[in-house]
């Protein structure tokens, strides 16, 4: 049983056959389930925030799993895209300067970069 089986069961299938053994209950991570569920839609994010707020009340992971099953209605299947943080360009200040120069001189950024490389060599 992996995290995607849990999410599919909570959102799409509603079979309630997860967390039947002790090993599956130990592998259940409420943090990961909340994280992946929140990427489904904005409506689900509101419910996940509510569950995060009151997560400490539950004694066992199985009762928290039951809450997940009760709160979320059966939803149509769609692929859940993982949101990644975009990496900032290391030379962002230099790129901004190049963009300003290219705009003022009415040249392309590629030409400006070529001029800079010629001047530096």
C-alpha positions in Angstrom: 0.0 0.0 0.0 1.5 3.3 -1.0 0.5 6.9 -0.6 -1.2 7.0 -4.0 -3.4 4.1 -3.2 -4.5 5.9 0.0 -5.3 9.1 -1.9 -7.2 7.2 -4.6 -9.2 5.4 -1.9 -10.0 8.7 -0.1 -11.0 10.7 -3.1 -12.1 8.4 -5.9 -13.0 4.9 -4.9 -14.2 5.0 -1.3 -13.7 1.3 -0.7 -12.4 1.8 2.8 -10.0 -1.2 2.5 -6.8 0.7 3.4 -5.2 0.5 6.8 -6.4 -3.0 7.5 -3.0 -4.2 8.8 -0.7 -2.8 11.4 2.1 -2.3 8.8 -0.2 -0.2 6.6 -1.2 1.9 9.6 2.5 2.5 10.5 3.2 3.6 6.9 0.2 6.0 6.9 1.6 9.6 7.0 -1.2 12.2 7.6 1.2 15.0 6.5 1.8 13.4 3.0 -1.8 12.6 2.6 -2.8 16.2 3.4 -0.1 17.5 1.0 -1.2 15.4 -1.9 -4.9 15.9 -1.3 -4.4 19.7 -1.2 -3.1 19.5 -4.8 -6.3 18.2 -6.1 -8.4 21.4 -6.0 -9.0 24.6 -4.0 -12.1 23.1 -2.3 -10.0 20.2 -1.0 -7.4 22.6 0.4 -10.0 24.1 2.7 -10.9 20.7 4.1 -7.2 19.8 4.4 -6.6 22.9 6.4 -9.4 22.1 8.7 -8.1 18.6 9.3 -4.6 20.0 9.9 -6.0 22.2 12.6 -7.6 19.4 14.5 -5.3 16.6 13.7 -3.9 16.2 17.2 -7.3 15.3 18.6 -7.3 11.8 17.0 -5.7 9.0 19.0 -5.0 6.6 16.1 -4.2 6.9 12.5 -7.2 4.7 11.6 -9.6 7.3 13.1 -7.9 10.0 11.1 -8.3 7.9 8.0 -12.0 7.5 8.8 -12.3 11.3 9.1 -10.6 11.7 5.6 -13.1 9.2 4.2 -16.1 11.0 5.9 -15.2 14.6 4.9 -14.3 14.1 1.3 -17.1 13.2 -1.1 -16.4 10.8 -4.0 -14.8 13.0 -6.7 -14.2 12.4 -10.4 -10.8 11.0 -11.2 -8.2 13.4 -12.4 -4.5 13.4 -12.4 -3.0 15.3 -9.4 -0.1 17.3 -10.6 2.7 17.9 -8.1 3.4 21.6 -7.4 7.1 22.3 -7.4 8.8 25.5 -6.3 10.4 27.2 -9.2 14.1 27.7 -9.0 15.4 31.2 -9.2 18.0 31.9 -11.8 21.4 32.5 -10.2 22.0 35.4 -12.4 18.6 37.0 -12.0 20.1 40.5 -11.2 22.4 40.2 -14.2 19.4 39.1 -16.4 17.3 42.0 -15.2 20.2 44.4 -16.1 20.6 42.8 -19.5 16.8 43.1 -20.1 16.9 46.8 -19.2 19.9 47.5 -21.5 18.3 45.6 -24.4 15.1 47.5 -24.0 16.9 50.9 -23.9 19.3 50.1 -26.8 16.6 48.3 -28.8 18.8 45.2 -29.1 18.1 41.6 -28.3 19.3 40.1 -25.1 21.3 37.6 -27.0 23.2 40.4 -28.7 23.9 42.1 -25.3 25.2 38.8 -23.9 27.5 38.5 -26.9 28.8 42.0 -26.4 29.4 41.3 -22.7 31.3 38.1 -23.5 33.5 39.9 -26.1 34.2 42.7 -23.6 35.1 40.2 -20.8 37.5 38.2 -23.0 
